């Protein structure tokens, strides 16, 4: 069966703001106060398009228990189901911040029909590339203390013509895009160089890219020189083939990853914040201590808020501060929920920025 493409355009919701078109010639902007990104978003008339690409989407099933314990009984308190994938989560956060976002993903089978139905309720535009096989179902178990176990399926095998149509769906959007976020794993059948090809095409079109991947797709994507790469600690350890334990290890790792091809590196450390490497300098971005109810998707919130802030004129340090605030604020919420602007702003005021070099 030949795959087909479908675009659902959804009008911006009541939270939608208006955005300035960031000059593609450079990153730097005049540093402002904590509320500058919000103020700019409310008064500027141009709203840019931020495209997210989720090559291996899923139905996310989340089970919340009283505790996670081996060889003992746990009691299920709550369960929830939502459309999943790092790019989908990023689009959810971008939409909550008022950004104009388009989520692109493959979709097929009964799980794909549920996935599409959930997307229609979220209020942002998406484009689905029809595939023959059903998309995956991922499961996560988290307890009241934020301890989480994830059980992910590998995803469906994509046929060569389906991979081609997924790539073409992204390329068609480059003329109107300001950013493309390439997020998550690649399903079987998709070449490891898929993200790298899109990064190169985006660069030719003057579009900036954020890469959030693991393993071979991360390595090949770095060789294409993305604007930003955003690994978490475990992904960075696998990439560099060494353990990261001390603060100095994180600083060295961020700089080393930057030397591998990225303009900017945001090394996410979960509840400890992130390490930012840009222009040869390193900055620690440290959140306040919070009770994390569900850390799932916090890294996706970080990436989305970073891009949102940069698009609105923030420099990379201020943008990383917004990103860490968004990830922390979202981790405080139960289930797969994402914080809104006011919740993020409250945390932003307590995020510390510590220049290292």
N, C-alpha and C positions, 0 to 999 in steps of 0.2 A: 504494500500500500504506500503510495507516494505521500511523503510528509507535506503538510500544509502549514501556512503561517496565519496567525490571527492577531490582530491588534485591538485591544479594548482601550479606548480613551476615556478617562474619567475626569470630570471637572475638578479643579482644586477645591479642597474643603475650606471650612471657615478659618482654619489656622494658617492658610496659605499666605506667605508674604511675597515681596517682590525683591528681586535680586539684581545686583550689578554684574555686568559682564567683565570678569577679571581679565586684564590684558595677558595674552598668552606669551608675551615676550619675557616674563620673569616672575619670580616668586615674591619679591620683597614688597612690603607695604609699610606705611608709617604705623608704628605701634600705638595703640590707643588704650582706653580704659577698658574695664572688664565688660562693659555693656556695648562696646562699639559695634561688634558684629550684629547684635540685635538691632541697634539703632539704624545701621546701614540697611539691614534687611527690610526694615519697615518703611524707609523713605525712597529707596531706589526702584526704578520702574522696570528695569530689564530683569526677567526671570530666566536664568540659564537652565539648560537641560543636563541633568546628571544621570547617566545610564549605568545601571548595574547589570552584571552578567552572572547568572547562576547556572553553570553548566551541569550541575548534578543536584537539582532541587529534590525536595522530599516532603512528605507529610511528617511533621514532627509530633511525636506523642510524648508527653511529659507526665511523669508520675511523681507526686510529691508525698513523701513518707514522713513519719515521725522521726525516724533515724535510719541510717544505713549501718548495718552490723552483719558481720560474717557469722554463720552458724547460730543465728538467733532470729527471732521473728521480728519483722517490721510491719507497721500498719499503714495502709494506704489512706492518706487524708484527702487527696484531690488528684484528678487526672484532667488533662487538657490536650487538645489537638489543634495544630495550626499549620499553615503553609511554611515550609522551612527551606533553609539554604542561606549561606552568608549574604549573598547579594539581595535576597528577598528581605532579610532582616535589615540590611542597610537601607533599602528603599522605604521600609516602614518608618525608620527613624528620620530619614530625610523628609518624608511626607509630614511627619509630626512637627518638624521644624519649619514647615512651610515651603520647602524646596520643590522644584519641578523635577520629578524623577520618573524614569521609565525602566521597568524591570524586564529583562529578557531571559527566557529560560525554555528548555525543552519540556514537553508535556505529553504523556500518553497513558492509556489504560485507565482502569477504575480509580486508582490513586490519583492519576492526573485530573480526572473529572472533579474529585473532591478538592484537589489543590486549586483548580481554577475557580471553583465556587467560593472557596475561602478568599482568594485574591480579590474577587469582585466586591467583597465586603470591606476591603481595606482602604479603598478610595483613591489609589494612585494608578497611573497608567501602566499597562504591561503588554508585552508581546510574547506569545507562546509559539514555539516551533513544534509542530505535531510530529511525534515519533511513534513507532509501532509498539514498543514494549512499555509496560507500566513503570512510572517513576518509583523510587524507593520509599520506604518507611523507616524513619530513624526513631529510636527510643532513648529517652534519658530519664534516669531516676535521681532525684535530688531530695535531700532531707532539710529539716528546719535550720540546719547550720550551714547550708550551702554546699555540703559535700555532694559531689555529682558523679555518676557513672553514665557514660554514653555508649550506646550500642547502635552503630551505624551500618547500614547495608551498603554494598559497593556501588549500587545503582545499575540501571539497564545498559545493555550494550547498544550503542548508537551505530547505525549504518553509515557508510561514507557519505551518502547523499544527505543524511540528517545532520551530520557534522558540518557539511558545506552550507546547508541552509541556516544553521545556527550562526556560523561565521558571517554569512551574508546579512543576517538580521542585524548584527552589530555594525557592520560596515555601512549599511544604509543610514544609520543614525549619526555617523561621525560628523557630517556637515553641520548639524544643529547642536552637537554636544560640546560641553565644556570639559567634562570629566567622563571617563569610563572606569568603573570599579569592577575588577576581575576577581571573583570571589569563590573560594572553596575548591573542593576536589574536582577532578575530571572523571566522568564515568568511563567504563570500558568502551573501547572503540574510538575514543578521542585522543589524538596524538599528544604526547607530552609537550610539544611545542605550540599547542593551540593558543595559549595565552601570549606567548612570545610573538606570534604572528600578529595578533590583535594589537599588541603594544606598539609594534613597528608601524602598522597601518595608522594607528591613532597619532603617533608622532608625526607622520607625514602630513596628516590633516591638521596639525596644530592642537591636538586634543591631549590633555594630561591624563595619566593613568595611575590607578592605585592597584597594586597586586597583593592579594591575600590568599596565599596558596601554600602547599607543602610538597616536599619531595622533589621529584624530577620536574614537575610543572613550575615550581618555584625557581629551581636552578636555571631552567631554560628561559623563564620569564625575566630573570635578572640579567641575562645576557642581552636582552632586548632593551635594557635601560629604561625601566619604568620611572615615572615621576616620584612615586612613593611605593615602598614595600612595607608590609605590616605583619611580620611574623609574631607569633607568641613564643614563649620561652622554649617549649618543646620543639616547635618547628625550627627555631634557630639552632637548637642543639643538634637536631638531625642534619641541618644544612651544614653546620660547621664541624660535625662529628666530634663534639666534645661537650662535657658537662659545663653548665654555667651556674656557679654557686655564689661567688663573691660579687660585690658591687662592681669591682674593677673588671670582672669577667663580662658583665653586661655592657659596660662601656666599650670594651675592646670588641665585643661581638657586634655591636651596632655599627661601629666604624668599619669593621671588616666586611660586613654585609653591604655597607655603602660602597666600599671599594669594589665589590663584585658587580656593581652596575646601576644601583639605584641613586637617584638624586637625594632622596630623603628616606630615612629609616625610622619607623616607629616600632620599637621592640616592646610588645605588650607583656607585662608581668602580672596580670590579673589584679588582685587586690592591692598590689604594691605599686600600681601605676604603670608608667612606661619610661623607656629611655629613648630620647630623640637624638638622632645623628643627622646633621645638616651642615654643609659647607665646612666639613672637617671639625666641627665642634660638637660637643655632647652636652645634653641637658637632661636632668632627671625631672620628671613630672609626677608628683606624689599626691595621691588623693587622701582625704581624711579617712579615719577608721570608721567603717560602717558595718552593720550587720547585713551580710549578703544572704538574701533569701533564695535567689536563683541566679547564678552567674552566667547561665546559658545566654548567648547572644550579646554579652557585654562588649566583647571585642568588635563585633559588627557595629554596635552603637558608637564605639570609639572612632572607627573608620569613617562612619557617616558624618558624625559631628565635626571631625577634622576637615573633611572636604567642604562641608557646609560653611565652616568658619573661614577657610581659605578663600572660598568663592566670594565671600562677603568682605574681603580685604584684610583679614587677619594675617599676620606673619606666621611662620610655621610654629613658633613657640606658643603664641597665643592660641593657635588652632589646636595644638596638642593638648593644651590645658582644657579647651572645650571638649576635646575628644575623651580625655580621662574623666572629666566631669560626667559626660553622657554615659560612659560605661559604668561608672560607679553608681550613678543615680538609677540606672536600669537594673543593676544587680540587687538593689535594695527592694525591688518589686517581686511579688510572687509569680511563679509560672513564667511563660514567655511573654512578658509585658515589657514595654519600652517607655522610658521617661519622656515627659513633655518638656517644653522649653523652661517653664517656671521651675520644675523639679531639677533640671540640669543647672540652671542658673544658681540655685541655692548651693549646690555642691561646688560649682565653679569658684565661688567666693572662698572656699576652703582648700582648693587645690594649690599646692606649693610648686614653684618652679625653681629648680636649683641648678644653675650653670656649673658644669664640671670642667670644661676646657673650651 
